[in-house]
Amino acid sequence: MKNTLLFLLLFTFQNSFSQSIRKTDWTVAETIEYITKNKTYSTWEGMLLYQGSDSIVHHFIYRIMDEWAFITIKKEELTLEEINLYSKTSSSPLGYYYVDPFKKFVKIKEL
């Protein structure tokens, strides 16, 4: 019984710890490198979903297999043609449009 309880506590701690250290602040180069490593997965279509921009960063999201990544790139590092407001409300859409990170984050498809 003690071993089971200890295992559950360690599993919970490890799971919450790994979630809290997930990378969110990215550079353009880091984003492209990470996508290049993972684009062999059949579920990856090579697109990032643009979620909008605030005063400091552009927000993107993507999913490879069962892994979601939330990417923020500083506005000073990346210029986008079409800028939309980033919203944190749950009723807002997940994003505005898809971009191709291999072609300077150009808009390629509406959501």
Residue pairs with C-beta under 8 A, 6 or more apart in sequence:
22 69
22 70
23 69
24 70
24 71
24 72
25 57
25 72
26 34
26 71
26 72
26 73
27 73
27 74
27 77
28 73
28 77
28 78
28 101
28 105
31 48
31 60
31 71
31 73
31 101
32 101
32 102
34 69
35 44
35 46
35 48
35 62
35 101
35 102
38 44
38 64
39 46
41 64
41 65
43 63
43 64
43 65
44 64
46 100
46 101
46 102
47 62
47 98
47 99
47 100
47 108
47 109
48 60
48 61
48 62
48 71
48 98
48 99
48 101
48 105
49 60
49 61
49 62
49 94
49 95
49 96
49 97
49 98
49 99
49 111
50 58
50 59
50 60
50 80
50 84
50 95
50 96
50 97
50 98
50 99
50 105
50 107
51 59
51 60
51 61
51 86
51 94
51 95
51 96
52 58
52 59
52 83
52 84
52 85
52 86
52 87
52 95
52 96
53 59
53 75
53 80
53 83
53 84
53 85
53 86
54 85
54 86
55 75
56 74
56 75
57 72
57 73
57 74
57 75
58 72
58 73
58 74
58 75
58 78
58 80
59 70
59 71
59 72
59 86
60 70
60 71
60 72
60 73
60 95
60 99
61 68
61 69
61 70
61 71
61 94
61 95
62 68
62 69
62 71
63 69
78 105
80 99
80 105
80 107
81 106
81 107
82 96
82 97
82 107
84 96
93 111
94 111
95 111
96 110
96 111
97 107
97 108
97 109
97 110
97 111
98 107
98 108
98 109
98 110
98 111
99 105
99 106
99 107
99 108
100 106
100 108
